Amino acid sequence: MDRNKSNVAESLELLLESLIRMTGKTNEHVSSLHSRILILENRLAEYENEWKQSCDGCPARMPQLPLKEQGFLFRL
């Protein structure tokens, strides 16, 4: 019976290690996605500022992109 408990303990330990590795990889992917979103938001803000500075007599607001969903860019 002790051998069976040992095998179960080893299996649980391996499962836990695997889950920890998977969580770490997921966190890396989320971090990468978050940094890409920040870059995109910064570029969009720069474009909007350039558009406002270069456009005399243009409408007060920048043309909106045809996005069907609000909150396309979100914060994690």
Secondary structure as UniProt FT lines:
FT   HELIX           2..54
//
